[in-house]
Structure formats: C-alpha cells, structure tokens
Amino acid sequence: MLVKPLLEITQTPAELLEPASAYLRMVFLGIPFSMLYNMLGAVMRSFGETKMPLYALVALSIINLVLNIVFVINGGGIIGIAASTIIAQAISGVYLLVQLRKKFPMAVPKRSEFVFDKKLLGISLKICTPIIIQQLAVFLGMLIVQGFINGLGNAASVEWQWQAMILLFWGKGILGLIIGDNKEMILNGYSYFHVCLWFYPINALIYGLGGVLSGVGDTLIAGINWHPYS
C-alpha cells in the first residue's frame, strides 16, 4: 500500500513509477524467503559451518541468473525478474534448512522451547537495538540520497544504479563500455567515482572494526561509531 507513495517521496521519474512499484511489491512478498535464507545461513556460520552457506549463495546466484534469462526471454518483464530472485532464495533457504536439520539437529527448535524468557529478551534487545538503529540510519540516508538523485532526472538515476556494478574500476573508458555513448551519464559516473573511491578504505575499516565489536556483544559503541558515517 505504501510502495507508490514512498517512490513518489523519493522523486522517482514518472516513467519508472509503475514498473518500480510492481517490482517492489513482488520483492516484499518474498521477504519471508529472504529471511529464511539469511537466518539459516547465519545460524550455520555460528556453528562454524561456512561452506554450506557459501554453496547456497553460489546456487542462489546461478538460479537467479538462469531464471532472469528465462523470464526475460519469455516476456516476464519486471515481475519475472523479481520472481526469479524470490524463487532462488526459496530454493537456497530450503537447502539450508535440510542441511541444518541433518548436521545440527540441536539448532532446530522444539515446540517445548517456544517459551517467553524475560532475561533472554533483555539480552537480545541490548544486542540488537543499536544494530537496528544503525541499519535504519543507513537506509534512511540512502533513501534521502536516492530522492535527490531521482530529482536530477532519469539519466542521473540510471547512472546511480550502474555505479554499483563497477566499484573496482574507474575511468571514462570503463564507464563507456558499460553505459554506452551517453556522455552525460559517463561524466556523472566518472565524477562520482573520482570522489568516492578514495574513501572506501575508510569504509572497510569502519565496518571491519564495527563487526568485531558487534561480535563480542558491544553493539552500542559500534552503532555510535557507524551513525555519523551513515
């Protein structure tokens, strides 16, 4: 219900409003599968099993790519692309669930274990609240930036999306190979990377040290440290 108003707030170009709304609605329907995949992957990594989540990620990427091609060829459009992501996440989530039940049966909760524990709730809130606030700050900042970019027109909006695919490279030649001969988009992309890429080592340091602090339970300091950056 709030998809279209949210896109309007971010000044999404009128010609992209309907397809973007359809895509987001489909993606939101698949959130339970995304939660299943990410939650089970985190549980398995907490037991020291890192191979299975990696296999699931590789499988997800391959399935998603194949389904994208199939849906696009058969006229699935935006809905087909979103559906391919949901299907891939569902398959990977089921795979991880089967592996978890087989290798770590003690991690699968029993019905008798679904009880309210005030002490455990307090510990969980203490750990997760700063992380939730940090994530909200990050996504709010991204939303505001996206709104400003969308307000610059369709060319700027498309350029912003392309930049995520070429973080390891810069230069007008690389941008031209990917974007094409649109000089406005190439110039915008080059200017953006020329400024931002020099600060990515700081980004890695912030997230690396913040992850260490969060891992030992000190999420408050990590959250305070991340908020100014966000």
N, C-alpha and C positions, 0 to 999 in steps of 0.2 A: 504493500500500500504506500510505503514511503519512498519507493525507489525513484519514481519520476520527480517528486518534489526535491529529493536530495540531489539529483542530477541537475535540476534547474538552479539550485543554490550554487552549485559549482560551475555554473555558466556553460554547461555542455552545449556545443553547437546544435542548432535546431535539427540539422540533417542527421545528427548522430543520436538524438534523444530516444527515438523509438527502438532502434536496434540495441542501444546500450541498456535500455530498460528491460527488454526481453532477455538479454544475456544475463543481467544481474539477477532477475527473478529466478531464472533457471539455476544459477550458481547458488543462490540462497537455499533453494530446495535441496541441494546436495550437501549442505553444511554437515548434517549428521554423518555422512560417509567420510567427509574430510576430518571430522573429529575422531571417528573410529580409527582411521589410518594413522593420524598423528599421535593419538593417545596410545595405541598399541605399540607403535614404534618407540615412543618414549619409555614405556614400561619395559620393553625388551632391552633397550640400551641400558636401563638402570640395573639390569641383571648381568651386564657385561656382554650381551649378545648384540654385536654391531653388524654382523654380516647379513642377518635376515632383514633388518630394516633397509639395508643398502640394496639387497636383491629386490625388495618390494618397490623401492624408489626407481630402480632401473626398469622393472617391469611396468610400473605406472607410466614412466616417460615413454616407453616403446608403445604400450597400448594406446596411450593418449595420442601419440603421433599418428599411428595407423588409423585410429578411428577418426581423427581430424581429416585425414586424406579421404577416407571412405565417405564421411558425411558431406564434405565439400564437393566431391565428385558427383554425389547423388542429390545435390541441391539442398542439403540440410541447413545451410546458412549459419547464422549466429546461434540458433538453438542447437544445431547439431554439434557445433564446436563446444558449447557449454556442456552438452550431454556427454560428449566424449571424455571430458575431464571427470565428470561425476562417475561414469561407468568405470574408468580406470582406477579412481580412488576406492570405489566399492570393491573391485576385484582385489586390489592390493590390501585393503582392510580385512577382507575375509581370509586372505592368505596368511596375514599376520596373526589373526585370531586362531586359525588352525594350528599354526606353529607354536603359539603361546600355550595353548591347551596341551600340546604334545610335549613341549620341552620344559615348560614352567607351570605345571598344573596348580601349584600353590598360589600363583598370582591371579587365578580365576576366582572371583569372589563367590562365596556360597550364600544362599538365601539367609542363613542364620547370622551372617556377618553384616547384614544391612541394618545396623542399629545406629542411633544417634549418640555421638560421643562429643560432649562439650569441650573437653580438653583437646581432642584431635582437631575439632573445628577451629579452636583458637589458634593452634599451631599453623594450620593451613591458611587461615586468614592473615596471620602475621607474615607468612612467606609470600603469599600470592598477591596481597593488596598492592604493595609497591610496584610489582611487575605489571599488574592490571593498569594502574595509573600511568606507568611509563608507556605501555602499549597504546593507551588512549591518547596520550600526548603525541606520540609518533604519528598515529593515523589522523589525528586532528590536524597536525601540521601538514601532512601530505594532502589532506582534503583542501586546506586553505591554499596551498601552493597550486594544486590542480585547478582550483577555481580561478586563480589569477591567470594561469596558462590558458585555460579554456577561453577566458575573456579576450585573449590575444588573437583568437581565430583558429580555424581548422588546421592551418599549416603548423602553427606552434604546438597545437595539441598532438598532432601526429608525430612531430619531431620528438616530443617529450616521451612518447611511448617507444620510439625506436632506440632511444639512448640506452634503455635497459639491456639491450641485446649486444652492445658493443663496449662494455665497460673496460675491457682490457686493451682497447685500441683508441687512437685518436688521430686526427688529421682529416683534412678535407677529402683526400683521396679515398680513405676507407668509408667515410660517410657517403661519398658519391656512389661507391659501388653498391651500397645497401639501399640508399634512399632513391637514387636516380639523379636526374639532372635539374632537380628543383633547387635553384641557387639559394632561395630564401631559407629553406629547411636546412641545407648544408651549412650555411653561415650561422644559423641559430644553434645547430648541434655542435659545431666547432667551438663557438664562444662558450657554450655551456661546459663542455669537457675541459676546455683550456683553464677554466677557473676551478672546477670541482675536483678534477682528478688529483690535483696536488694535495688535497686534504683527505684522501681516502686512507693513507697510513694512520692518520689520527682516528678515523672511524674504526679501523681494525683494532687499534689499541684500546679504545673506549669499550667496544663490545667484548673484546677478549678479557680484559680485567673485570668488567662488569659481570661476565659469565662466571668467572672464578668466584667472585664474591657471592653471587646468587647460588652457586653450587654448594657453598659452605653455610648457606642459610642467612647470609647478611644481605637481604634484598633491599633493605631501606637505603643503605649507602649506595648500592648500585643504582637504585631508582633515582635518587637525588642527583647522582653523577650524570645519568643519561638525560634527565629532563631538560637541562639547558641546551644540550646538543640537539634534542628533538625539536 
